[in-house]
Every structure is written in C-alpha cells, then in structure tokens.
C-alpha cells in the first residue's frame, strides 16, 4: 500500500504516469471501537485540492479523523505569504494544464520550480499568510489557520461538497450526523447522495427531530443538508460514451452505483429498502422493484407467512473526469453464495470490461472477519474465504470479456442440478471454494459409474411388488439423481479449465480491504490474519490480484 511515508518516492516515480485518484482513509475499521469506523475522502488528483473537489464516501468517522491527521502533520507545514495561487481563480481547467496531477507539492516543485503546484485552499482573506502541509495525507494543501481544529473545519466547509453514503448504519453515518453542526458558515448546503432507500432511512430515522434535528431542506428542516437521490445502474440520459450513466458528484468525479445485499434483518419485518417480498416460496421471481437486473437463483426457504427484509447497501463506481479511470468502492456486503438476495455479480459484470480495458485498477471492499468466523455469524459481511470466491466470480467475468463466453457448463449443473443446489462447494462460476465452517463435506452420492446404477436396477427388479419398500423422500431423490450422475473427474476437468482461463486476469488490480472489525483480543492483529489468509488463497487461485489492508490516517493512490 502506498502510505504517506512512501508518498513522495512513489509520486516521484509516477510523475510521467501520475495516479488518477487520491484516497484518504479516515477510518478503516468496522467497529466495535467508535474511533475507527468507515470513512474515506476521495479526490481526482487533476483538481489540485480546488474548492468542492473532495468527496466523502461514508462518514462513520469524519471531522475528528481530519483533526487527528492535521494535529500530527501541521507542525511540519511551511509558511506561504501570500498564498501562491488565488483561491477563487484556481479551477480544474487550470489543473489540467499542468502535468503533475496533484502529487505532493514538494515533488511537483522539483519537476518545475517555475510553476509550483501547491494547492491553494482559499483563506477568507486572500492576502493572509497560509501554511503548506508537506507530510501526511493532506501534503501539498495550503491551509489558512493556525490550529488543527480550525483548518479541519475549513477543509470540511470548503473542500467537501458531497457525502456519498452506502447505507444508513451508524458506523457509516454517525460522523456525518454529528458533524452537521459545523455545516454552517458555508454558501451552499452539503449534499447527501445515496440510493433512495438510504435517503429515506436517514430522513425517517436520523433527521427526524427525535434522534437528531432535521437539518435537511425537506419536511420543514433547517436546510444545511440537501438530498441527492441516485439512480441504480446510472441515468442513461446523462453522459456519453464510457461515461454514460454517470452523474457528477463533485469537481472532477462522477458516479454510478448498484445495490448490493448486506444481510437479512433478523426481525424479518416489512422491508425498508430493496422491496424483497417473499412468503416462504422459492425466490426465483423478482426480489426488487428494479426490473430484470437482479434475479435470485432458484432456492427455497421455509419462512411461511413472513417477508424477508434484505438490508440494502451500495457499490460505487467513481470515474475521474480527467483520465476516464475508475475506482470501485463497496459498502458493507455479504457473499452471494449465502445471500437470500445475491446481487454482487451484477457489480462484477459491470466491472469486468473496465478491468479488461485497463481503466479500473482499484477495488475497496470490506472483509470484516477472518476465516474463524462461521457463515451463520457473518451478519451480512465477508471473510477471506468468501472474498476470494467473489473475486473468482469477477475473474471469470473478466475472462469472458477477454476470451469470449465459456460454453462448457459444469457437469454438476448439466446433469445433477438437484444435487448441485444442496452443495455450496462448486460455485456458479465453476470454482471450488473453501468450505464454510460447519458446512458438510461434499457428498460422494451420485458419483458412481453407470454400471453401478445398472447393478442396483437389476437388484431392484428381483424384488417382488409385495416386498418392495415404499420409497422415502431420500430414496426418490436418490433414484432420480443417480442415473444422471457422472464421474467426479468431469467436475474436476471443468474446474481446472475455468481456473486456467482466470490465471492472471486480475493482474494489476489492487484490492484494498476496509471495514476490518477488531476482535479486541490478545494475539495477532486481525487485519494481519485476514491479509495472510487472502494471500494464501491468491497463491492457490493465481488471479494476479494484490491485497492490501487499509489503515486509518494514510493515503491510497490509484
């Protein structure tokens, strides 16, 4: 990971091919401690810290984390009198005219001393001296005040116009809610951008004058926050070419989003988000009001007379206006393999051509637990065995883009559908995945050769009708499944073939893990354990992906 200690050297190497995105990790955890929950800042490096150029993606922690970073790095700042570039005149067009694209100013000045590139954060008095940060995530930013607190408020008020919220859980919105008290003294309301279900949840349960004052501009509120309701899959009326469907979210960045599933509400009350509405029958019908985009595999569940409440979350594709490059950032997400409403594959299908074209190099995705966490206790989250399985689905989609669709269907799907529905070890992409804790070992039933079936049929034919036992449900299933069975070698051949198609197809893709939950135990850091497990799976799978564990207070350059 390119952390701040390595920022200068990395940026210097990248001057000829600079990164498109600068991501500041304010919070990398998923609890249970409240000082390190999800919060990111994202900017296009082409915008040079211009006004309104920084996007907040989730804000479980926000202002407090910015203050902490500034307290560490502000003492290293150097004075600038007067500011090198007037705040009001600096814009993205000017940024594009220089070739340094937001790398730390010390390096930019080495490349061109005659055209220094310090980022001019505008002081209220443009003639007032400023200080340029030289270290940390905000390196090259000019700040107008003496204290970390005042400069943090300045960053929040002038640089951050929009908060992109993946879902309304407290570890993703609590910082935003509490920080609304600092949204005054600005010339525009802050935008809260999210899918309509998330907006409605925040309206109903946070800005409701009960939990928190209604500071929005709807329902008679104060007007410090305005809602921006995003369209799932993008608005096709906006943009053109590769940018069609994307909507501007801040200076230099556009966004397209998809719903993903974040577990099932344990109360199973009337659904709040994706309108999944089942009554115990199979869920092959539509599980949302989004047309045919998301269909659930043919599964059955015994939940009579109850509605399944699926918690919605969001995956965001952020696009840099300047380069056309993209980064994919997930909210909390559960594995499709155990989800009642699996929707992540749609995101992988969208991402695959971008990876194949070389425009998507970074994925920020959660991995909340290590592999000691059983499936029944994941609570809508991922752990390493499920994350690698999801990436195998992505790899298969990328392989389809690069090499054409795979035409051979796995034997388990063609000839033993009844059995395949009860065995989770062979995924729909044909890959074997690590066994979930507590899951049964793969059954050997149905793997006998056809001559074994003939022997059993001959034995059954010698039994008289009077003595022939009445078939149980298990016997009926066995009779139906066994004649269709084929040797396990066929499954192995298909798996091997598909694995060979995906070898190295994710080369150059960095997967930055977020939302790691601290286990509050002695021993190894849970993030280190997760990383070791992921790297072990990658060695076996050979997808080419590089895993990194995010850390609060550091930068990611993509």
N, C-alpha and C positions, 0 to 999 in steps of 0.2 A: 504494500500500500504506500502511496506517496503521501507521507505525513509531512508536517510542517518542517521537521528537521531536514527533510530531503527536498523541500520545495525548490530551493534555489538551484541546486545541482540539476534536478530533473527539468526545471523550466529552462535552464540554460541549454540543455541538450535538445529541448523541444522548440527552440526559437524558430527553426526552419519549418517545423510542423507543429505548431502550438496546440495545446488542448482546447477543445471547444467549451467544455463545462468545468466550472469550479464549484465543488460541493463542500460545504462546511457542515460537519457533523456536530450539532449542538447536543444531541442525546442519542446514544447508540443502544440503549437498553430497552427492555420491555417490563421493567419493574423487577422486584417489588419495591425497590427504593425510589422515592419520588424525584430524586435529583438527577436521574439518568434515564429518562423515558424519551420516546421518539420525538425528534425534532431535527430538521435539516434546513439549510439555506442553499439555494441553487442560483447560479447566475451564468449567463453567457459571458465568456471571457472577452468577447468583442465589445462589450458595453462599457468596460473600464470603470465599473462602480458608478455609473451615471444614476441620476435620480430615477427611482422606480425600477431599477434593474435587478433587484434581488427578490427571489421568490421563496417564501416559506412553505415547505412541504411538511405537513403535520406540525403540531406545536404543543406536544405534551409538556416539553420544557422549551423555553424561548428566551425571554429577556434576561432571566437570571444566568443562563449559559453564556449569553453575549457579554454580560458584565464580567463574568469569571474569566473569559478569554482576554478581555481588554485589561483587566487588573494584572494579568500575567505579562502582557506584551506592551502595554502603553509606556512603561518606563524606558523601553528601548526606542521609542519614537524619536524622530529628529525634527527640529523646528523648520517651518516653511513660512517666510514672511516676504511678500504677501503670498497667498496661495498661487501655485504655479499656473493653474488654469482656472478661469472664472467658472463658477458652478453653473450659472444659468446658460452659458454658451456651449457647454460640453454635451454632446449627444452621440447617439450611436453612429450617425453618419461620419462624424469626426473620428470615432473609434475605429471604424473600418478603414479609414485612410492610412492608419499606421499599421505596421505589420507585427506588433508584439502581442496583441490579443490578450491583454490582462494578466500577463505574467508579472511576478513581483517586480516592483519599480526599480530596485537596485540592478537587476539584470537588464531590464529594458534600457536603463540609462547607460549601461556598459555597451549595449548594442548601438545606441545613438545618443550621445551626450547632447547633441544639438536639439534633440526633440524628446525631452524627458517625458515619461508617461505616468507620472504619479496620478492617482485617481482623485479628482477634485471634488470631495464631498463639500458641499457649499456651507460655509458658515453663514449665520444670519447677517453678519457684517462681512462683506467680501474683502474688506481691507484688513480684517483682523488676522493675526498670525494663526497658522494651523500647525499641526504636527502630523508627520507621515509615519505610519506604522511600518516597521521594517522586518518584523518577525511575526510568526503566528498565522492563523487563517486569514486575517484581515491585512496582511502585508501589502503595501503599496496604497493603502487607503489613507487619505488625509482626513483628520478629524479636528473639529473646531474648539473643543472644550478641554479643560484640564483633567477632569475626573473620569474614571471609567463609567460611572453611572450616567453622567450627562451625555457622554459620547454614545453609550448604548441606546439611550432614548433617542438620540439623533439618528442613529442607524435605523432604528425601528420606524421613526416618523418619516424619514426622507428617502430611504433606500427600499423599503419593503412595502409594496402596494397591495400584495395579494397573499392570502393564506390558502393553500391547496390542501384540503382535508380529505383523507382517505375514508375515514369512518368516524362515528361520533363517540368512541370510547374515550374515557377520561385520560388515558395515557397518551392520547393523540390530540386532545383539545384543551386540557386544563390550563396549560400555559397561555394559550390564546385567550381563553375566557378571563383569566385573572389580569392579563396584560392589557385588556381593553381600556383600563383606567388611564393608560398612557397614550391612548389614541387621540387625545385632544391636542390642540395647537397644531393641527395639520390642515391643509387646504382641501382635503378630499377624504371621504370615508374609506376605511380599509375594506377590501373585497374578501369575502369568504367564498371560495369556489369549491364546489363539490357536486356530486350527483344529487338529484332532487331528494332521494330518501335520506341522505345525510343532512341536507339543509333542513328538512322538516323535523328530523330528530333533534337537531340543535335548537331550532325555533321552539319546539314543544317542551323540551326537557332542560334546556340551559337558559336561553334568553327568554324566560317566561315570567319574569318579575317574582319568581318564587325561589328558584335555585340561584339565579343571577338576574340583575336588572336587564330589561330589554333594551340593549344598546344598539339594536339594528334599526334600519329605516322602514321596517314593516310593522304592522299592527300597533301603530302609535308609539314606536320606540324613539330613542334619543337620536339615532342617525349616525352613530360612529362606525357602524358596520353595514355594508350592503351585501346582499346575497347574489352570487353568480351561479346559476344552475346549469351544470354541464350536461351535454347530450352523450349518452353512452355510444361508443363507436365513432364519435365525432359528428359534426354537422357538415354534410356533403355540400351544402350551399356555400361553405367558406373555403378559402384557399384554392390552390390549383396544383396539379402535378403531384409530386410526392408529398406536398404539404396540404393536400385536400383533406378537409375534415378537421384540421387543427385550428384552434382558436387562440388568439393572443392572450397570454396570461400575465405577462409583464414585459418590460422593454427587452427585446431580444429573444424571448422564449414563447413558444406556442405549445398547446397541449391537446392530446386526445386520450380518452380514458375508457376503461372497460370495468364492468362489475366483476368481482370475484367473491368467493364464499369464505366466510370466516366463522364457520361452525354453526351449530344449531342451538337455538335458545332452549335451555333446559326446561323452561315452563311450557313451551310449545303453545303460547298464546297467539292471538291474531297477529299475523305477520306485519312488520313495520316497513320492510324495505322492498325486497325483490318479488313480493306477491306470490311466493311459493305457497300453493294451496293443495294439500293432499289429505286424503281421509283414510289412509291405510292401504290404498290400492297402489299398483305399480306407478312409478313416476316417469314413464316414457313420454307422457304428454308434456306440454309446455309448463315450465315451472316459474315463468315470469311473464311480465307483460311486454316483453321486448321482441315479439315476433318469433322468428325461427333461429335466432342467433345462438341460443343456448338450449340444447336438448339434453335431458338426463338419460343415462344408459338404462336399459331395461332391468330395473331392480324392483323388488317388492319389500315392503316394510309393514310390520304389524303394529300400526298406530291407529286403531279404529276410532272413528269419530273425533279425530284430533287434526289440527292443522300444524304442519311443520313450519316453524319460524326459522328462517335462514338469516343469519346475520350477514348483511352486505358489507363488503369492503371494496377497494378500488385499486386498480393498477393504472399508472400514469405513464404515457409516452410523452416525454418532453423533447421538443425539437428546437435546435439552435437555428435561428433565422439566418445567421451569417454563413454557416457551413453546411446546413442540412443534416448534421449529425444528430443522433438521438441518444437518450438515456432512458431506461425503463426503471421506474420506481414502484415497488409494491407496497400497499398497506398490508395489514395482517391477512394471512391466507392459510387455508387448510389444504391438505393433499386432495387432489381429485379422486384418488383411489379409495378414500374412505368418506368422501363428501356425499351428502344427500342431494346436493345440487352442484355437481362438478362443473366449473366454468373456467378454470385456468387454461385449459387447452386453447380456448379462443385467443387468449393473450399470446401464447406461444405461436399460434398460427399467424397472428399479426406481426410478431417479432421476427419470424424466420426469414422472410425476404429482406428485411433490413440488415440482419446479420450476414446473410449471403452477399449482400451488396456492399458490405463494409461500412455502413452508416450507423450501426448500433454496436457499441463496444463495451457498454457497462450496464449491469443489472444490479440494482439494490433490492434485496429481498430478505425477508425475515427467516431466521432459524432459531426459534425461541429456546429449544431444549436440545440436549444431547440425546444419543440413542437409548439411554437408560429409561427415557420417558415412554411408557406404553401408549399405544394408539388411543385407548379409552381415556387417557388423561392428557391428550394434546390440546383439548379445548379450542379447536379451530386454528392451530398453529402447525408449523413444520418442525421436524428434526432432521438430522443428516440423511437418514435412510430415505426419507420422503423427498427431501430437496434434490438428492441425486436422481431419484426416479422422475421428478418433474423435469429436470434438465435433460434426461434421456428422451422425454417426450419432445422437448424443444429441439434436441439434436436430430431426432427423426424428422421433424418438420423442416429443419434446415437442409437435411439430406434430400428430402423430397424436392425442395426448391432447386438444389444444385444438380441432382442427378435424375430427377423425374420421380413420379409416384412409384412406390413399391407395389408391385402387382401380386406377389405371392402372399396369401393370407396365412397366418399361423394355423397349424393343424388343430390346435385347441379351439380355434374359433370356427374352423370349417366343419369339423367332424364331432366335436364334443362340446357343443355350446352349453348344454345343461351343466356339465361338469365345470366348464371354464367360469361360469357365473359364480361358482362357490369356491374357486381358488383364486386368491389375490396375488399369487406369486408371478403369474405371467400377465404383464400389463397389456393394454390395448396396443401399445407400440411394439410388442414382441420382446421386450426386455425382461430378464429376470431381475427382480429387485430383492433387497434384503428382507428377511422375514420380519414382520412386525412382532413385537414382544407379545407372547401369549397366543399367537396365531398357530393353527395346526400345520404340521408338516405336509408337503404335497402328497396327495393320495396316489397310490400306485394302481388303484382300481381303474380299469379301462385301458391299461397299457399292454395287456396280453395280446398275443398274435391271434389272427382269426381262427387258426386251427384249435385254439383253446375254446373259442366260442362254439365251434362245431362239436367238440367233445362234450361240452355242457349241454348242448341241444340234444345230442344223442342220449345222454343220461336222462334228461327230462322226458324224452319220448317214450322211455321204457316204464315210466310211472303211469299207473292206470288213473283214469279220471277220478276214480273213487278215492285214491290215496294221495292224489296230487294236492299239495298245500295251497291254501288261498294266498295269493301274492300280497305281501305287505307293501307299503309305500316304498320302502327301501328296495324290495325285490323288483317292483315295477320299474323303478329308476335304473336299477342295475341291468334289467333286461333290455331297456331302451338304449342305455348308454353303451353297453359292452359291444354290440355288433358294429358300432360306429367308431370304435377305438382304433388308434394306430400306434405304432411303437413310439416311445418317448424320443427316439432318435430324430424323428421328424421335427418335433418341437425344438430340439437342440440345434438342428440344422437351420431352422428359420431364425432362431435367436442369434446364432453365430453370423448368419448372413446380414441381419439387420445391424448387429454390432459392428461389423466391418464397414457398413455404409456410414456409420456415425463416427468412426475413428477420426479425431482431429477436426471435426466440422465446426467446433466452437473455439478453435484456435484464435487467440487474441481477445476473447471475451472475458472480462473481469466480472466476477460475481462478488459483490461486497455485501457481507452479511450484516443485517441490522436486527434490532429487537431481540437481542440475547437476554434471557432472563437470568439474573443472578440467583444461584441456589443457596446463597448465604451459608455455605459450608466451608470447613477447612479443606485443604487439598488444592488440586489444580483449579485454575480459573476455568469456568465453564466454557468461555469463549475459546480457550486453547484446546479443550477437549473436542468441541464442535469442529474446529479447524482441522485437527488431526484426523477425525473421522471422515470429514469431507474429502480431505486429500487422499486418504486410503481408498475411498470409493472411486475417486477420479483416476488413481493409478490403475484400477481394475477396468474402468469404463473407457479410459483413454479419449475422452471427449475433447480435450485440449483447453478446458476452462481453467482459470486461475481463481482460487478462492482467497478472500481477504476478510478479516474481521474488523468492522468499523470501530473507531474509538472516539469518544467524545472529546471535542476540542481540537480535532485535526481536520485536514483537508483531503479531498479526493479530487484528482484532476483526470478528466476523461476527454 
